[in-house]
Every structure is written in structure tokens, then in C-alpha cells.
């Protein structure tokens, strides 16, 4: 076991110059150039870990295994080492990087779901999964949707729940505008969400000054991060800088304290490290990859099923006939060409057509299965087979409530835990603004605003802010709140009417009682009601 960080090329060059037959596993591309220039034909063989099968025995094997990470299945590594051992002569040299072993130290218990070969026989990891169209669409949808949401830092102003944007806090700009000089906030959160969705964890290095103020956040690749505890029980992080992403720190292990890493874990068993959804669902995703490969092979063969060429006699060179047949009629470009058979040969297909093996149904089920994994409504990844105009708006709201909200809460609580000082956590808090995603159609919004204004909990300027309109000056009533005066408390129902009736009765003039002498005789009321005529006649 050697640490080959100082250069696998130097080791292989020395071995080749001494006349060794060298084989290599997962070596860099420049190793192939060195080997071709330094060794005779057949003295060097290079392959990847999963495809390693050397054609002959070799004197030495140099294994870098850069593709291995702490999520790679140990069984795959063991299989590779066994195949290497079969191709080494007795007493041969077997050199591999000590970092390969170190990367397999499972720090915290529960890290059991790993990338690897699925039951369908396909190798599944984060890169292979992203080549599945539905996985790419779901990851992109979730990552971009969250990255596009405004993230503000708020300050509590009193004990009644009132708040204001903490624009004067150094963390406000980092969260809302630019986490570091090289990234915008959109790119940063999109990257972290992609890490969460593929690896189940998101890590970022926290850069602080001497006053413990956060100056910047830099994302770290989850596949190169390990979490461990020291003797006192404190968590610390190890970052394997195997690339030139950290200037001057190539091929080194960087150690970080807990307060130097912003960590958002996904679903997990121990609460410290999240599981990769891709690793957990590798069998389902492996089936999707196998179906895609089947379809590609089907169209590569000209959309014709494979079969056999029958010859009535004895064929001296069957490989030549097969190769010439595939060259003439194989591939989509040669589809529907007329075949010419000689010497009584006959072609008989032996495979089932795609419709008999339910090829399209299997691909459709894969779309639904992957959407179920990421909790994404199918219509958002262009699968409208079960979407209607009556339920598509509800599905969009359901996406915000049940798909985005859990991720948003994880990130918000992670910011409070890792980026805010302990004395600030009771006063400051981050919040994603999802109001834009929850907006209904124009008529529904206007009816809601009218209700808010008439009931006194929205002012005209509140509505203008929600609609991104210019504010009305305060002197013109833009900040005024109005309330319908007809509303009363339930216990006071009817009191207002009683008070009104009493007031009317109080304001009416009192009736005067007539003099008894002037009262008309009830028996002679008709005669007394008529006007009396004067005795004097007039001309």
C-alpha cells in the first residue's frame, strides 16, 4: 500500500523502464501516453474499475481508483481487486493509493446506502442517474425553483411578532445576493440543492473574519466530504481535495471544525448524515437505465429484432458472415434496406417485439416512479397523461406545500444553526418568500385584495407591494387601513338596532292632551266636524 499522490506516472515509468509488464486501473489519461511511449506493445493495460479484465498476466498493477468515493460499495472494490489479483504473476507488485482505503472509512454509523450495480445489472451513481431524462428534469426543477426564491434575513422588532428586513446585517447580502465573489445567490443555492438531491447532503465552507462574521460561503463536493468525531465527541469534517479546485491544496486532506462548515443533511437515520436518494433507489433507477439501453440497442439494429441466419450447408467462417450482415443492415441508417441472401440462407427473428415486452409502458412507469422518488407532480416534468385543467392548479400548489416546503425548512434551520451566532438566533431568522409561487389567477388575486382592504388587514400600498407596483404617497391614503363599519361582535348582535330604536323614540315630540271642553261629542261627531256656515248672506 503506497500513497501515490506524488505521481502514478513516475511509478509506472520506473516500472516500465525496468522491464515490468504493468497494468493500471482508473489511471489518468496521461498515463496511457506515458505507457505507449515507454513500453513495447502488450506491456501495458489500462481499464476502469468496473470494466477491468486484463487479457494476460502482468508483473505489476498500479491502482489509483479515483472514481471510488465513500459511497462506493465495498463489494465492487473487492471484485476489482480480485480480478487484478488473477492477472498478477506470483510475487507480482500490487500498488494502490492509500487514499482509496481512507475514503472508505465509514465515519458515522448508518451510512449503508451506496452507489453500485443494481439488480438490473446496471451501474448506478449520480452521473449515470443524471443521464435519465426524468431524473435530470426533477433535479433541475427542484434546484431551480428553490434557487429562484428570494431569501431574506429578518429581525424581530418586538414581542408581538413584528419583523423587518435586517439589511444592515453582514449575512443579509450573502444570503440574498452573493455568497462569494465567484457565484450569484441563484447559482449557489442551485448547486447546493443539486448536491442534496443527488448525494443527500450539502456542504459549504464558511469563511469568517476575526470577529466571527461570515464573509463568504463556498460549496464543497459531498462525495469528497467525511464527518467524524474527535476524542472529546466534537464533530469535524474532512475534505479530500483531489482536484485543483482548491489552489495550492491539491491531493490533500483538509480538516474543518464544525463552525467552519455549513451542512444541510437530507433524510437519514442518525440525523447527522443524509442518504443519497440515488443510492437508495438504485434498483429502480437501474431498471430505467436498462430500458433505455434496450431501446437504444433496438434502434441501433434498425428497429428490427435480432435473429439468426440459417444456412443449409456448413459455414466455414460464421463470424465474417455475421459482421458483414451487421455492417450492411445494422443501425438506424440502414433500416428498411432490402436484404439479399445467397446460397439458400434464411433470416429468422427470435426476439420479441417491443410492444410484446411492454417497452413503452415500462418507460412510462419509470417516469411515474422517479417523480414519486423526488415527490414531483408529473405534469411539471412534461408528463400530462393524467393532468386535467381542473386539478393542475391544485397540483402546482401541492408542489409548493409538500415538495418545496420541507427542503426550504431544512435550509432555513441549517442557516440558523451554522451561520447565526448563538446570541443572534433568538432575534434573527431567514425566510424564503414563496408568495410568488402561491399566487392565483388575476381575478382571484383581485377578489382577495378587495376582501383584505374592506376588512382592514391590507392597505392599498400592501397590495401594490404584492403586485410589484409603485407605492401611493402616504398623504394620499396609500398607507391607510379601512374597515366596513357594519361589522359588530357576535355578542353585540341586535344591540345596535335596540339603541337606534331608543334614540328615535327619545327624539320624538311628546303628544299634548286635548282640553275636555273642546272634545267633540261622539254622538254628534258628524255635524261638528262640518264647517259652520255664517248667517250673513253675501252677494
Secondary structure, DSSP 4 states (H G I P E B T S, - for coil): -B-GGG-HHHHHHHHHHTT--EEEES--HHHHHHHHHHS-TTSEEEE-TTT---SS-EEEEEE--TT--TTB-HHHHHHHHHHHHHTEEEEEEEEEBHHHHHTT---STT----BEE-TTS-EE-HHHHTTSHHHHHHHHHHHHHHHTS-EEEEEE-STTS-EEE-TTSHHHHHHHT-SBTTB-HHHHHHHHHHHHHHHSEEEEEEEE-TT--EEEEEEE-GGGEEEEE-TTS-EEEEEEE-STTSTT-TTEEEEEEGGGEEEEE-S-SSSSSPPPHHHHTHHHHHHHHHHHHHHHHHHHTTT---EEEE-SS--S-HHHHHHHHHHHH-SGGGTTPPP---TT-EEEE-SPPTTTTTHHHHHHHHHHHHHHHHT--GGGGT--TT--TTTHHHHHHHIIIIIIHHHHHHHHHHHHHHTS-GGGTTTEEEEE--TTTT---HHHHHHHHHHHHHTTS--HHHHHHHTT-PPPPGGGTTT-----TT---GGGTTHHHHHHHHHHHHHSPPPPPPPGGGSPPSTTHHHHHSPPPPSS---
